[in-house]
Amino acid sequence: MSTTRGQVPLPLLGCVDPYDDTVFNRSQLRVLVPELRALEDGSAAEEAEAVHEILALTAQVERKTHRYLVFNGD
């Protein structure tokens, strides 16, 4: 399942499961980071700040091996 926000496709963010954990590895960040940046650009201030914080976490995942970005559902 992929969702869109406005006209921006979000194939990976659209797969985040709100009820279970969703894990992204370093190679998936090549798609995920541009999705987050597009989402940040078209968002209200509070939502943009949350996306900015997630982007900071992606930078940590990219810097070190064996790191993952995990969204915890529920």
N, C-alpha and C positions, 0 to 999 in steps of 0.2 A: 504494500500500500504506500503510495506517495501522496503527499498533499502539496498544495500550493498556497502561497500567501500572496494575494494580488496576482501578478503574472509570473512570479518567481517560483520555479519548481523546487521542491524540497524532498528529493528522493530518500535521503538518509534521515533527515529530521522527521520526515513523515512516518518513519518506522519506529520511532521512539514509543515504547509501550508504556502508557500511564499506569498500568497495573502490575508490571513486572520489570525486572532490570533489563536495560539495554546497554550493550558494551560496544565501543568503537575502538579499533586498533589503530596504530600509527598510519598504516597505508590508507585506511578509510578517511583519515583526516584530510587527505587531498581533495575529497569531495565535500566533506562536512564543513571545513573552515570557510570556503566560499559561500556555502549556504548560510552559515551563521552571519557572515559579513553582510550579505544581502538582506537578511532578516533585521540586522542591527540598523542598517540604513533606512529602512522603511518603518521603524517602530517608534512608539511613544517613548519618552525619556526613561520611564521606569523599566519598561521591557528592554530597551536598548542597553541599559546598565546591566541587566541580568545577562544579556547576550555577551556584553563586554567581559564579564566575569567568567563566562564559559570559555570565551576565546583565550583568556589568560590560562585557564586549565589546559586547553589544547596545546599551548606553548610548552607547558611542562611535559606533556606526553611526548611531544616531538623532540625534546632535548635529551631524553633518556630512553634507553631500550627497556623492553618488558614493562611498559606503562600502558594503561588503558584509560579511556574516558568512559565513565559509567554513570548512567542516569538510573537512579533508583525509583521504581514505581511505588505507588501507594505511599 
